[in-house]
Amino acid sequence: QITLKESGPTLVKPTQTLTLTCTFSGFSLSTSGVGVGWIRQPPGKALEWLALIYWNDDKRYSPSLKSRLTITKDTSKNQVVLTMTNMDPVDTATYYCAHGFEYCSGGSCYSGGLDYWGQGTLVTVSS
Amino acid sequence: QTVVTQEPSLTVSPGGTVTLTCASSTGAVTSGYYPNWFQQKPGQAPRALIYSTSNKHSWTPARFSGSLLGGKAALTLSGVQPEDEAEYYCLLYYGGARVFGGGTKLTVL
């Protein structure tokens, strides 16, 4: 059974750095084809994809936020950490982490997507 | 900046069929964009429905299906149930990075 849970501060001040941790169970980030991604959703607005880290430490970022984001993994702790610098009130959102996967068919492997999601954590940016 | 566009809202009658679409500002959506579809109800985390255009997860109801239609990714609901009222998001793959669509609010009325 795959589960993920986000943790971190509920309130950060403008210009501060946000650090969020995704703690997961039911899979290993050392398994080929596995990844963990981060997604956010401002109140009443659409989902926004932020970053993804793969089992082989390959990292992908949203081009519009790349300069502010860092994603890392600690395989031994079953954790993925996302840091976002220079926080602004517009970054107020629910932040989700999700299990990512690739799948193989006919001798080739393909990007699957995101299947299992955490419950999300609301982060408010305010002075 | 890449933009993924979905219908802002659609209405369907119970038992009816509706198709939601997902377009890319870069051109036609193909299987190489590995379209994903998600359902989100108020106050809940998104739930994955479809991956890689048309593949269902083990929990995806049979009435949901994914396809490519006229240069867009499409999600079709056949035999719509009242509990299908929700926001639906597509997600496209751009060589590593991903982009969500703006979402479609589906009303069952």
Boltz contact constraints between the chains, C-beta under 6 A:
constraints:
  - contact:
      token1: [A, 46]
      token2: [B, 102]
      max_distance: 6.0
  - contact:
      token1: [A, 46]
      token2: [B, 103]
      max_distance: 6.0
  - contact:
      token1: [A, 47]
      token2: [B, 89]
      max_distance: 6.0
  - contact:
      token1: [A, 47]
      token2: [B, 100]
      max_distance: 6.0
  - contact:
      token1: [A, 49]
      token2: [B, 98]
      max_distance: 6.0
  - contact:
      token1: [A, 49]
      token2: [B, 100]
      max_distance: 6.0
  - contact:
      token1: [A, 60]
      token2: [B, 96]
      max_distance: 6.0
  - contact:
      token1: [A, 60]
      token2: [B, 97]
      max_distance: 6.0
  - contact:
      token1: [A, 110]
      token2: [B, 52]
      max_distance: 6.0
  - contact:
      token1: [A, 111]
      token2: [B, 34]
      max_distance: 6.0
  - contact:
      token1: [A, 111]
      token2: [B, 93]
      max_distance: 6.0
  - contact:
      token1: [A, 112]
      token2: [B, 51]
      max_distance: 6.0
  - contact:
      token1: [A, 113]
      token2: [B, 36]
      max_distance: 6.0
  - contact:
      token1: [A, 113]
      token2: [B, 51]
      max_distance: 6.0
  - contact:
      token1: [A, 115]
      token2: [B, 48]
      max_distance: 6.0
  - contact:
      token1: [A, 115]
      token2: [B, 57]
      max_distance: 6.0
  - contact:
      token1: [A, 117]
      token2: [B, 45]
      max_distance: 6.0
  - contact:
      token1: [A, 117]
      token2: [B, 46]
      max_distance: 6.0
  - contact:
      token1: [A, 119]
      token2: [B, 45]
      max_distance: 6.0
  - contact:
      token1: [A, 120]
      token2: [B, 45]
      max_distance: 6.0
